[in-house]
Amino acid sequence: MPRYTSGPWKIRPNGELWSYSRGGSPGQVGTMSWAGKPEERDGNARIIAGSVDLCESLDELMLIVAQPEVVAAIEDNPRISAKSRMIIENARTILQEVTGKSVPEWPKRDPHDRRLEST
C-alpha cells in the first residue's frame, strides 16, 4: 500500500484534519475548506476521515477472498458467486484507483503478499 498519514482521521468543526494514529500522538494533517450546505460539509468530512480505514479494509478483504478455501467456497456456491465476484471486482477497482497500485484480478493473488503465512 502507498504511504499516507495513518488513521483514524477526524475533522474538527474548524476544518482541521487530524490523525489519531493508533499508538501515537495526534497530529494535524491539514485543513479542509469548501463551500456548501453545512450538512454537505459534514458528510464530506466524514467520508474523508473514514477513507484511510476504508482503504485498509478493502486491502484486507482482497487478501482474505484470495485465499484458496475462500475462493473455493465462493466458486462452489452459485447463490453467492455472481454477487461476490461483482463486489470483489468493485473493491479491486477502487483499490487500484486509490493506491495507484495494480491489484490482481480475482481469484489471483499477489504472490509477494505474505501477511497470512505462518511464521
C-alpha positions in Angstrom: 0.0 0.0 0.0 1.2 3.5 -0.7 2.2 5.7 2.2 -0.3 8.0 3.8 -0.8 9.6 7.1 -2.1 6.8 9.4 -5.6 6.9 10.7 -8.0 7.1 12.1 -8.6 10.7 10.9 -11.0 13.2 12.4 -12.1 16.5 11.0 -12.7 19.2 13.6 -15.6 21.7 13.2 -13.0 24.4 12.2 -11.9 22.3 9.2 -8.7 21.0 10.7 -7.9 17.4 9.7 -6.2 15.4 12.4 -4.6 11.9 12.5 -5.1 10.0 15.7 -2.5 7.3 14.9 -3.0 4.1 16.7 -0.4 4.1 19.5 0.9 7.5 18.5 0.1 11.1 19.4 -2.4 13.2 17.4 -1.0 15.3 14.6 -2.6 17.8 12.2 -2.7 16.5 8.7 -4.1 19.6 7.0 -7.1 22.0 6.9 -10.2 21.4 4.8 -12.2 24.2 3.3 -15.1 24.1 0.9 -18.4 25.9 0.2 -21.8 24.3 0.5 -24.5 23.5 2.9 -23.4 22.5 6.4 -24.8 19.0 6.1 -22.9 18.5 2.9 -19.6 19.7 4.5 -20.2 17.3 7.5 -20.9 14.4 5.1 -17.8 15.1 3.0 -15.7 15.4 6.2 -16.9 12.0 7.4 -16.1 10.5 4.0 -12.6 12.0 4.0 -12.0 11.0 7.7 -13.1 7.4 7.0 -11.2 6.9 3.8 -8.0 5.6 5.4 -9.8 2.9 7.3 -12.0 2.0 4.3 -8.9 1.6 2.1 -7.2 -0.6 4.6 -10.4 -2.7 5.0 -10.6 -3.2 1.2 -7.0 -4.3 1.1 -7.7 -6.8 3.8 -10.8 -8.0 2.0 -8.8 -8.7 -1.1 -6.2 -10.6 0.9 -8.9 -12.8 2.6 -11.0 -13.5 -0.5 -7.9 -14.6 -2.5 -7.3 -17.5 0.0 -7.8 -20.9 -1.7 -10.5 -22.0 0.7 -12.5 -18.8 0.3 -12.1 -18.9 -3.5 -13.5 -22.4 -3.5 -16.4 -21.5 -1.2 -17.4 -18.6 -3.5 -17.0 -20.5 -6.7 -18.8 -23.6 -5.4 -21.9 -21.7 -4.3 -24.0 -20.4 -7.3 -26.2 -18.5 -5.0 -23.4 -16.1 -3.9 -20.9 -16.5 -6.7 -22.1 -13.8 -9.2 -22.7 -11.1 -6.5 -19.4 -11.9 -4.7 -17.5 -11.6 -7.9 -19.1 -8.2 -8.5 -18.3 -6.9 -5.0 -14.7 -8.2 -5.3 -14.2 -6.6 -8.6 -15.5 -3.3 -7.3 -13.2 -3.5 -4.3 -10.2 -4.2 -6.7 -11.1 -1.3 -8.9 -11.4 1.1 -6.0 -8.1 0.0 -4.5 -6.3 0.5 -7.8 -7.8 4.0 -8.2 -6.9 5.0 -4.6 -3.5 3.4 -4.4 -2.3 3.6 -8.0 -1.1 0.0 -7.5 -2.0 -2.9 -9.7 -4.2 -5.4 -7.9 -4.5 -8.9 -9.4 -7.9 -9.9 -10.8 -9.7 -12.3 -8.5 -9.1 -15.1 -7.7 -5.4 -14.4 -8.4 -3.4 -13.0 -5.5 -0.2 -11.0 -5.1 2.5 -13.7 -4.8 4.6 -11.3 -2.7 1.9 -10.7 -0.1 2.9 -12.9 2.9 0.7 -11.4 5.5 -1.3 -14.6 6.2 1.6 -17.0 6.0 2.6 -18.7 9.2 6.0 -17.8 10.7 
